[in-house]
Amino acid sequence: MVLLTQTLTNLRDTLQKLREGFEYVSQFQPIRAILLMLALQGLVGMSHVALMPVFAAKILNGDATTMAHLSTSGPIGSLFACWYLSLRRGIAGLERLIVVAQVLIGMSLISFSLSRQVGLSIIILVFTGCFIILEITSSNMIIQTLVAEDKRGRVMSFYALAMVGITPFGNLLAGTLADNFGATNALIVCGSLSIFGALWFSAQLPAVSRWIAR
């Protein structure tokens, strides 16, 4: 009985903290905007990963080696992104980098969908991996800096939800679009949605920039 009571108490405390974290995120416009962009990234920005076997085998007419080369391209691009971010000082300007990276992710997805050469596709995916890490890491750096100390853990749980939790639904969306309209058109749709999301976030930039400048 004591154990059950303690369990229920811990559950209530956990739910209370989650509710407080959700209210904080909902009312803090810069954090809310960044998390929504990350959710969009998880939904459509990683769609090429789910469809990569289709492109390797059917569109690029490759084999297992082709798939391996395509899969390795993104991580190589992420190294360039990490190198660039390691040279930066502070978070000023990262909000604009998020917009640029999101637009370039969309353009990269569209370009990859239209490519019919393995070498060109590999190069495009290198840039795609770079832009994805730029957006994700820039968002993380801004959130970690702006969020209140006592809310950081709860906000970062929503950060993880926006990225990791949404990605499976993005894979389902990409697969559904590919099944109904073809893999090429599926990536074009996902890339276009990424660009539209960047345009929306650009309208939120003044508020985000003001918070960063404080």
C-alpha positions in Angstrom: 0.0 0.0 0.0 2.8 2.4 0.9 4.6 1.5 -2.4 1.4 2.2 -4.4 0.9 5.5 -2.7 4.5 6.5 -3.3 4.2 5.5 -7.0 1.0 7.5 -7.4 2.7 10.5 -5.8 5.7 10.3 -8.1 3.4 10.0 -11.1 1.5 13.1 -10.1 4.7 15.0 -9.6 6.0 13.9 -13.0 2.7 14.9 -14.7 2.8 18.2 -12.9 6.3 19.0 -14.0 5.4 18.0 -17.6 2.4 20.3 -17.5 4.6 23.2 -16.2 7.1 22.5 -18.9 4.4 22.5 -21.6 3.0 25.8 -20.3 6.4 27.4 -20.2 7.2 26.3 -23.8 3.7 27.4 -25.0 4.1 30.9 -23.5 7.8 31.5 -24.4 7.4 32.4 -28.1 11.1 32.0 -29.2 11.4 28.5 -27.7 8.0 27.6 -29.1 8.9 28.7 -32.6 12.2 26.8 -32.5 10.6 23.6 -31.3 7.9 23.8 -34.0 10.7 24.2 -36.6 12.4 21.1 -35.1 9.1 19.2 -35.3 8.8 20.1 -38.9 12.4 19.0 -39.5 11.6 15.7 -37.9 8.4 15.3 -39.9 9.8 16.2 -43.4 13.5 17.1 -43.2 14.7 13.5 -42.7 12.4 12.0 -45.3 15.3 11.1 -47.6 16.6 8.6 -45.0 13.4 6.5 -45.2 13.3 6.6 -49.0 17.1 6.1 -49.5 16.8 2.3 -50.3 14.2 3.2 -53.0 16.5 5.7 -54.6 19.6 3.5 -54.3 18.0 0.5 -56.0 15.3 1.8 -58.3 16.1 5.3 -59.2 19.9 5.3 -59.2 20.0 1.7 -60.4 22.6 0.9 -57.7 23.3 -2.0 -55.3 24.3 -2.4 -51.7 27.5 -0.4 -52.3 25.5 2.5 -53.6 23.3 2.4 -50.6 26.4 2.4 -48.3 27.8 5.4 -50.1 24.5 7.3 -49.8 24.2 6.5 -46.1 27.7 7.7 -45.4 27.3 11.0 -47.1 25.2 12.7 -44.5 27.5 12.0 -41.5 30.4 13.4 -43.6 28.5 16.6 -44.0 27.7 16.7 -40.3 31.5 16.9 -39.6 31.7 20.1 -41.6 28.8 21.6 -39.7 30.4 20.7 -36.3 33.6 22.2 -37.5 31.9 25.5 -38.5 29.9 25.7 -35.2 33.0 25.1 -33.1 34.5 28.3 -34.6 31.6 30.4 -33.6 31.5 32.5 -30.4 28.1 33.0 -28.8 24.6 32.4 -30.2 24.1 35.8 -31.9 23.0 35.1 -35.5 22.2 31.4 -35.0 18.5 32.2 -35.4 19.1 33.4 -39.0 21.3 30.3 -39.6 18.3 28.2 -38.7 16.3 29.8 -41.5 19.1 29.5 -44.0 19.7 25.9 -43.1 16.0 25.0 -43.3 15.7 26.5 -46.8 18.8 24.7 -47.9 17.5 21.4 -46.5 14.4 21.8 -48.6 16.4 22.7 -51.7 18.7 19.7 -51.1 15.8 17.3 -50.8 14.3 18.5 -54.0 17.7 18.4 -55.7 18.3 14.8 -54.5 14.9 13.7 -55.7 15.7 14.9 -59.2 19.3 13.6 -59.4 19.9 10.5 -61.5 23.6 10.3 -61.0 25.1 8.5 -58.0 28.1 10.9 -57.6 25.8 14.0 -57.7 23.4 12.4 -55.2 26.3 11.7 -52.8 27.5 15.3 -53.0 23.9 16.6 -52.4 23.5 14.3 -49.3 26.8 15.6 -47.9 25.3 19.1 -48.0 22.0 17.9 -46.7 23.7 16.3 -43.6 25.6 19.5 -43.0 22.5 21.7 -43.1 20.5 19.3 -40.9 23.2 19.4 -38.1 23.5 23.2 -38.5 19.8 23.6 -37.8 19.6 21.0 -35.0 22.7 22.2 -33.2 21.9 25.9 -33.6 18.4 25.3 -32.1 19.9 23.4 -29.2 22.4 26.1 -28.5 19.7 28.8 -28.5 17.3 26.8 -26.3 20.0 25.9 -23.8 21.0 29.6 -23.5 17.5 31.2 -23.3 15.6 28.7 -21.1 15.3 29.3 -17.4 17.6 27.1 -15.3 14.8 25.4 -13.4 13.0 24.6 -16.6 15.9 23.3 -18.7 15.3 19.6 -18.2 11.6 19.8 -19.0 12.2 22.0 -22.1 14.9 19.7 -23.4 12.4 16.8 -23.1 10.2 18.6 -25.5 13.2 19.2 -27.7 13.9 15.5 -27.8 10.2 14.9 -28.5 10.2 17.4 -31.4 13.2 15.6 -33.0 13.1 11.9 -32.0 9.4 11.5 -31.4 8.2 13.1 -34.6 10.7 11.3 -36.9 8.8 8.0 -37.1 5.7 9.9 -38.2 7.9 11.6 -40.8 9.0 8.2 -42.1 5.4 7.1 -42.3 4.5 10.3 -44.2 7.4 9.9 -46.6 6.5 6.2 -47.2 2.8 7.0 -47.7 3.6 9.8 -50.2 6.1 7.6 -52.0 3.6 4.7 -52.3 0.9 7.0 -53.7 2.9 9.5 -55.8 6.3 8.0 -56.2 9.6 8.6 -54.3 10.6 11.6 -56.4 7.4 13.5 -55.8 7.4 12.5 -52.1 10.8 14.2 -51.6 9.7 17.3 -53.6 6.7 17.7 -51.3 8.8 17.2 -48.2 11.4 19.7 -49.5 8.7 22.2 -50.3 7.2 21.9 -46.9 10.7 22.5 -45.4 11.0 25.8 -47.4 7.5 26.9 -46.4 8.4 26.2 -42.7 11.5 28.4 -43.1 9.4 31.2 -44.5 7.1 30.9 -41.5 10.1 31.0 -39.0 11.5 34.0 -40.7 8.5 35.9 -39.5 9.3 34.9 -35.9 12.9 36.1 -36.2 12.4 39.6 -34.7 11.1 38.1 -31.4 13.8 35.5 -31.3 16.5 38.0 -32.0 15.3 40.3 -29.3 15.4 37.5 -26.7 18.9 36.6 -27.8 20.1 40.2 -27.6 19.0 40.5 -23.9 
